Amino acid sequence: MIDTMLHTAAGFGTGGISAWIQNNVVPIVLLVAAVAALWAGKSGNISKIVTILVCCVLGLSVLALATTGAGAEIGTWIVSLVRSPA
């Protein structure tokens, strides 16, 4: 326990790595998708490019919903489209 407190006091931990991943995950995913799209386009696989980009956009959308907590607001908006105002 004392070891843990000493490491925490000295600044060791996973907070820096977690923050870096949270701040850079979207640009990294987009960069990988762009490289994959260029590579597939070079070989003429246009359908593969579309599949990769659609999956990338859907994945980033789910990631955005999960990290921002906006799922309830979006659900309320979708219900308001269908339900008539009282």
C-alpha positions in Angstrom: 0.0 0.0 0.0 2.8 2.4 0.8 4.4 1.5 -2.6 1.1 2.5 -4.3 1.0 5.8 -2.5 4.6 6.5 -3.3 4.1 5.8 -7.0 0.9 7.9 -7.1 2.7 10.8 -5.3 5.6 10.5 -7.7 3.3 11.0 -10.7 3.2 7.4 -12.0 -0.1 6.1 -13.3 -2.2 5.5 -16.4 -3.9 9.0 -16.5 -1.6 10.3 -19.1 -2.0 7.3 -21.4 -5.7 7.3 -21.0 -6.0 11.0 -21.7 -3.7 10.7 -24.8 -5.9 7.8 -26.2 -9.1 9.7 -25.5 -7.7 12.8 -27.3 -6.2 11.0 -30.2 -8.4 8.0 -31.0 -10.6 9.7 -33.6 -7.7 11.2 -35.7 -5.9 7.9 -35.5 -8.9 5.9 -36.7 -9.6 8.4 -39.5 -5.9 8.2 -40.5 -6.0 4.4 -40.7 -9.3 4.5 -42.6 -7.8 7.0 -45.1 -4.7 4.9 -45.6 -6.8 1.8 -46.1 -9.1 3.6 -48.5 -6.1 4.8 -50.6 -4.6 1.4 -50.6 -7.8 -0.3 -51.7 -8.4 2.5 -54.3 -4.9 1.8 -55.7 -5.9 -1.8 -56.4 -9.4 -0.9 -57.7 -11.5 -2.2 -54.8 -14.0 0.7 -54.7 -16.6 -1.4 -52.8 -14.0 -2.1 -50.1 -13.4 1.6 -49.7 -17.1 2.3 -49.3 -17.4 -0.5 -46.7 -14.4 0.7 -44.7 -15.6 4.3 -44.7 -19.2 3.4 -43.7 -17.9 1.2 -40.9 -15.6 3.9 -39.8 -18.3 6.5 -39.6 -20.7 4.2 -37.8 -18.0 3.2 -35.3 -17.0 6.8 -34.6 -20.7 7.7 -34.2 -21.1 4.9 -31.6 -17.9 6.1 -29.9 -19.2 9.6 -29.8 -22.5 8.5 -28.3 -20.7 6.5 -25.6 -18.2 9.1 -24.6 -20.5 12.1 -24.6 -23.6 10.5 -23.0 -25.9 12.2 -25.5 -27.8 8.9 -26.2 -30.8 10.0 -24.0 -31.1 13.3 -25.8 -30.9 11.7 -29.2 -33.5 9.1 -28.2 -35.8 11.9 -27.0 -35.4 13.7 -30.3 -36.2 10.6 -32.3 -39.3 9.9 -30.2 -40.4 13.6 -30.7 -40.2 13.0 -34.5 -42.8 10.3 -34.3 -45.0 11.4 -31.4 -47.4 14.3 -31.9 -47.1 17.1 -29.4 -49.7 16.9 -26.5 
